[in-house]
Amino acid sequence: MLGSPTKSGRQQMKAIEVTGRIDSQGNLVLDEPIQGTTYPHQVRVIVLVPEQAEAEEVDPDDTPVEEIKASLRRALQQAKAGQRLPLSEMWEGIDAE
């Protein structure tokens, strides 16, 4: 339990996993408050950050691979069934920026 001394005199600790960010001033900002825990004393914090390759932001315009595969399967089935669009109609309704 948190705060209970062991035989060596050290306090046992409880881990609470939360997510957050480190702001431009170096402050840890949690995504959500820690619920059900009040501990007015100093606590120890271990911050885990992803390796550089993992930290790169994902482009929100990137379509997930599984969605692309499903779309290609549907298109292949439609082509085999003879369901084709004339080239002149293919871009209708697509917002190409």
C-alpha positions in Angstrom: 0.0 0.0 0.0 1.0 3.5 -0.6 2.7 5.0 2.4 3.1 1.7 4.3 6.8 1.3 5.3 8.5 -2.0 4.5 11.1 -3.8 6.7 13.8 -1.7 5.1 12.0 1.5 6.0 11.1 2.4 2.4 7.5 3.1 1.4 5.8 0.7 -0.9 4.4 2.4 -3.9 1.4 1.9 -6.1 1.6 2.6 -9.9 -1.1 4.6 -11.6 -0.9 4.8 -15.4 -2.1 8.0 -17.0 -1.4 9.8 -20.3 -0.5 13.4 -20.8 1.8 15.8 -22.5 4.8 17.9 -21.5 4.0 21.6 -22.3 6.5 24.2 -23.6 7.3 25.2 -20.0 8.2 21.6 -19.1 5.1 21.0 -17.0 3.4 17.6 -17.1 -0.2 18.1 -18.2 -2.5 15.0 -17.7 -5.2 14.2 -20.3 -7.6 13.3 -17.5 -7.6 13.9 -13.7 -6.6 10.8 -11.6 -9.9 9.6 -10.2 -10.4 8.2 -6.7 -6.9 9.0 -5.5 -6.0 11.9 -3.1 -2.4 12.0 -1.9 -1.3 15.4 -0.6 2.3 14.5 -0.3 5.1 14.5 -2.9 4.8 11.7 -5.5 7.4 10.1 -7.8 6.8 10.4 -11.5 8.3 8.3 -14.3 7.7 9.7 -17.8 7.8 7.3 -20.7 8.3 8.9 -24.1 8.1 7.1 -27.5 11.3 6.7 -29.5 11.7 9.3 -32.2 10.3 7.1 -35.0 7.2 6.4 -33.0 6.7 10.0 -32.0 6.2 11.2 -35.6 2.7 12.4 -36.0 0.3 10.3 -38.1 -1.1 12.3 -41.0 -4.9 12.6 -40.4 -5.4 12.4 -44.1 -3.8 8.9 -44.3 -6.4 6.2 -44.9 -5.8 3.1 -42.7 -4.4 0.1 -44.6 -7.4 -2.1 -43.7 -9.8 0.4 -45.1 -7.8 0.6 -48.4 -7.7 -3.2 -48.7 -11.5 -3.4 -48.1 -12.1 -0.8 -50.7 -9.9 -2.6 -53.3 -11.7 -5.9 -52.6 -15.1 -4.2 -53.2 -13.8 -2.5 -56.4 -12.5 -5.9 -57.7 -15.8 -7.6 -57.0 -17.7 -4.8 -58.7 -15.4 -5.0 -61.7 -15.8 -8.7 -62.0 -19.6 -8.3 -61.8 -19.4 -5.7 -64.6 -20.3 -2.8 -62.4 -18.2 -0.1 -63.9 -18.4 3.7 -64.0 -17.7 5.6 -67.2 -14.5 7.6 -66.8 -16.4 10.8 -67.2 -18.4 10.0 -63.9 -15.5 8.8 -61.8 -14.6 12.1 -60.2 -18.1 13.3 -59.6 -18.7 13.9 -55.9 -15.0 13.7 -55.0 -13.5 16.9 -53.4 -10.0 17.0 -54.8 -8.1 19.8 -53.3 
